């Protein structure tokens, strides 16, 4: 079954709604009648934090005020400003660099699972703007509006990922930054839990075809060296078609949904700079909304084919809707004090207090069976109203002190607190009831349940490190970090962790250096079963350039964890080795190669739900990754590049994955270059009963334009 | 009596040390345990020797360059007589500075006929960084972009200086004085991370849609490892995945306690949805197995893993990141 257009679904549903008039749920009841007023009061009592005045500005009113600048209109509005600014940056003696890379991509027919290809890559066919950069740098003060203009665009024209970045600066006046990101998120991975999977039905029960757009705009004023105020706006939204699942008394059904979430952030503040003291103050507010509807129409037999008392459980109609409205005011202060060359004090505090109101209501029709009531019912529904508060505090304080020329002390304290206090009232209706045992006694059942939830987390850490410069280029360090985490969720749990920190770095030059980090930690007891308890972490990283034409990078990362608590017995071994070469033996040839081998090995006890007996959960993965890239400079500046990357894993989920590529780049004068590129994506699952393999060829013919004045 | 008492006290204190180790509440690992290498006498001797050597270096290390003749400033004109600056450099804010404000007095360099002593390429990272921070230390920026915390980062400790990533004298107009594209620059050292981004499921960093600095703070850190916090003290993930931010009436506690990485591998994975395990039920049950004193509820017995329906937990528990309507994340 493919996703149907939302308009069709909504039309069908509107027809359904007319035919199937839903039973009024909690009709005539307001939030106050559900007891929300008293519940909210109890929530507030539990969180006696200071709240900023903006917290009282409810999102819904402000949200709609700025709605004219949301989404595509915001982007168009911003790009008009961008073009105006670019035009005004012109000056006679400016430097500029402009590149434009565009072309056409052909995609072969995907061999195998197109859904999986789209879930992993989703590159399509058609004309594309692959990349474009524009940098204009004018002498400071030479024109009225801007000295520097930077614009970068990447992957436009129906690409899965489109981005744009802009920075405009007028020295001493302002700096404007704008980022835009549009991610087309497609995910339709066949789920082995599909009950018909064994019969070859590879349809997934969860499918996303949505777009996620994020726009960020920040204007910083630069009136002088001492103060720089800033204003920022960020808009993030996710919209698109979704297929998801509904669980309704013992069976699961497919639902269609049109995801609709959006958040808007406003921030403003100022940076104050004195000779030895700097201060940043920021105040902001975030509004978040979720208006996602869910629906299903038409007969569905559900995941389970099992009959209950000779009757099939079926769904004929469903409609549900989220209404979430959240307001999150937040305040940040950062201060740095540098009284002497040898001493630096820094503090950062952020406080926020999220406040969320939600409601969810749904109606369903079909044939359902309630096990607790031992009754069939043909229709039902649920209405839930909820409220949550989450005061949150983050603090970070550090001292850097260099009492001696070759000795430095770093002290750092980190504090994090948050509480989540929520409350909800659920009102459910089942009607008309068809009890198995008490025929005719109950016609309609309405139940109301209230929930109070509370989760708190207190996290503190304190770290002291001493650094000794044995030589100007060799530093060793040793330190200790203490961490304490305390949570309350129903009951209070905590752990203390002591970590020994050691490391060394040898920095011969920017092209030759090696660094090693080591941590050895013990935790008093786990809060989650997979928490590191008795662990060691090692990271060795080096860069060596024995020849001007050769550069070698390498790294080794190890993480070992053991927890021998009786019912857990958790062992985890993660290792990663990688090496990378960049070699240019001659002017016309360059070679780049990398190889990585990684191991993940985890072994932990778990309890099998259906038997309550202990068993072992073992996960092994060994991955080998290699990448080779060769580039030849042929006659008249023509470049031929050949690449090949391969990934193979063995263990619980073995796959093979390889991507050969080739590119021919032909210069057409100083300013133009034409190119042809071929990529092949080949993915193989080795153990899956119905492997979701695919292969796809992509061919690009493109033209690159470079205009430059240095 | 005193002697005996003293012996008893020593003995008792030894017993206490062993008990603390065995109870796993303290710092010392259990005797004979997997990590007892740190408590063996030879290791203790090595550690003591290390501390003695370090202390010796701290207090006897000769101040560097004390005996050398202090060089003097020569002025920009002298510098420019040998060094041609690209015109594009004059368009950057650094062009307002005298050469010697950053590179130091140049008389010795001139007398030596132009040696490399003033080049930041061969200076120790700490010295190069200090020079930049002498101006940039004061520039606090929101969302942890301030450089005041740079010296305590893993970058600084690992010998990375500002000029490792930034090109102060650009050859051509570039973005943020970066030496190259951000993704290329970061992965030139973080090679294993680069290979993670080339796995079948990955965040689109190499495709250019997401930048390393969207999630990490190379100049300063709030949390390890260089993790960026976004507004309201939340981690960077929810900056894009705003629908997972909440708060929710019914929170999935694991996310709040240990973050998104409890279940996901953020850079890349061979498992769908960047999960840490290839099968969802394996991932869930590693936490959700009833254990005394540990958070994580046990699924009821009707969750028969032999049936395909129950092996993908998120089919029913679809709102697994948090829900406002269902305590067990159904709606």
Interface residues (C-beta under 8 A of the other chain):
Chain A: X94 X95 X96 X97 X119 X120 X131 X133 X135 X136 X137 X138 X139 X140 X147 X148 X150 X152 X154 X155 X160 X161 X162 X163 X165 X167 X171 X181 X183 X187 X189 X191 X192 X193 X194 X195 X197 X198 X205 X206 X212 X214 X230 X232 X236 X237 X238 X244 X245 X247 X252 X259 X261 X262 X263 X265 X267 X269 X271 X273 X278 X279 X280 X282 X284 X286 X288 X290 X303 X304 X320 X322 X324 X326 X328 X330 X332 X334 X335 X336 X338 X344 X346 X348 X350 X352 X354 X356 X358 X360 X362 X382 X384 X386 X387 X388 X389 X390 X392 X393 X394 X396 X398 X400 X404 X405 X406 X407 X410 X412 X414 X416 X418 X420 X422 X423 X424 X426 X451 X453 X455 X457 X467 X468 X469 X470 X472 X473 X475 X476 X477 X478 X485 X487 X489 X493 X496 X498 X500 X503 X505 X506 X507 X509 X510 X513 X514 X515 X517 X520 X522 X524 X525 X526 X527 X528 X529 X530 X531 X533 X534 X536 X541 X543 X553 X554 X555 X557 X562 X565 X567 X568 X576 X578 X579 X580 X594 X596 X598 X602 X604 X605 X606 X607 X608 X609 X610 X611 X612 X617 X619 X621 X623 X625 X627 X645 X647 X649 X652 X653 X655 X657 X659 X683 X708 X710
Chain B: X24 X25 X26 X27 X29 X33 X34 X35 X38 X54 X57 X58 X59 X61 X63 X64 X86 X87 X88 X90 X91 X92 X93 X96 X120 X121 X122 X124 X125 X126 X127 X137 X138 X139 X140 X141 X142 X144 X146 X148 X149 X151 X152 X154 X157 X158 X159 X161 X163 X164 X171 X172 X173 X174 X175 X176 X188 X189 X190 X191 X192 X194 X195 X198 X199 X200 X201 X204 X207 X208 X209 X210 X222 X223 X229 X231 X232 X233 X239 X240 X242 X243 X245 X246 X247 X248 X249 X250 X251 X253 X254 X256 X257 X258 X262 X270 X271 X272 X273 X277 X278 X279 X280 X282 X285 X286 X287 X289 X290 X291 X292 X293 X294 X295 X296 X298 X299 X300 X301 X302 X303 X304 X305 X306 X308 X309 X310 X311 X312 X314 X315 X316 X318 X324 X325 X327 X330 X331
